[in-house]
Amino acid sequence: MRFLIPLLLFAAFCLALWFLTRRKNSAVWPPAVRVEFWVYCTAEGRPSDKEIMARLHATSPLGASEGMTLSDVRFHIGVAKRARNALLFRPEALCEADSTLPASIADILVEADTIYIVRFVSQDPEPKMGYLSFATYVAKTLAEMSGAQMIWDTEAQRFFVADELAQMLVDNADSSRFDLHVGVRWTETTEEGRAFTRGMAKKGLPDVEFPSQPLDQRTLAMFLVEGVARQWWSAGETGLCELEDFGEVFDVEFGEPVPGAPTHRGWMSTLHALRKRRISV
């Protein structure tokens, strides 16, 4: 009996330590799914949910299943005003170095004093893409209703000016397609380059990178990164890939996804590509 109390105390201590460690680790892990659009405009307040849904019903191909996203606790439409959030009106200071700023951004930001923030965040991957279609069309709809001149896709680090996003949805109404949501980028130093994606987190997938590449291998590196990202996006999951181009076949493997990359707030996975030898018979 005299050993029971110390044993119970030790067990309680271990349980508490495990719980605290688990909470700490989970707190620093980024969510699996993240979609976020900032709509810069001059509106005073935001349209009501009823007004937004009426506009979506009249101008988009979305159905009832996508519309259910509005009542999902993981979906949110926020409003930020310049008076209290001055830094948010400096996207040129907030965006990553590989982002391409619109030539008219200075004029747009002089006028804008309101940001609609359209966001969907989930700790777990979603089997269906209704949330992504819905968030995309809501961002486009809010821009139209407010006369906004710029939308910033913060996950893909991409800026849409005027009616650019609306026109892309007119050209192709598939609002969850790869080309609309994922960007393939290249950055370099004087010695080497790095190919990588932005936006894969919208589907609960890690972004892809191919670091430490010779500068003359830019085209090949970007081809491999985009090829893998497209296959993952289409499949909805990561996996080994075989890609063929430039007269060669490549087996592409990848490292375990990890969070905490300096340029990405989500998960990143590093690629490893091997050329397959052709055997003549």
Salt bridges, closest charged atoms under 4 A:
GLU36 OE1 - ARG34 NH2 3.02
GLU36 OE1 - ARG119 NE 2.90
GLU36 OE1 - ARG265 NH2 3.59
ASP49 OD1 - ARG46 NH2 2.89
ASP72 OD2 - ARG74 NH2 2.78
GLU92 OE2 - ARG90 NE 3.28
ASP98 OD2 - ARG185 NH1 2.48
ASP98 OD2 - ARG198 NE 2.84
GLU126 OE2 - ARG74 NH1 2.66
GLU144 OE1 - ARG55 NH2 3.50
GLU144 OE2 - LYS140 NZ 3.39
ASP153 OD2 - LYS202 NZ 2.36
GLU155 OE2 - ARG34 NE 3.77
GLU155 OE2 - ARG265 NH2 2.72
ASP179 OD1 - ARG230 NH2 2.34
ASP207 OD2 - HIS264 NE2 3.99
GLU209 OE1 - ARG194 NE 2.87
GLU226 OE2 - ARG230 NE 2.91
GLU242 OE1 - LYS276 NZ 2.79
GLU244 OE2 - ARG278 NH2 3.14
GLU248 OE2 - ARG275 NE 2.88
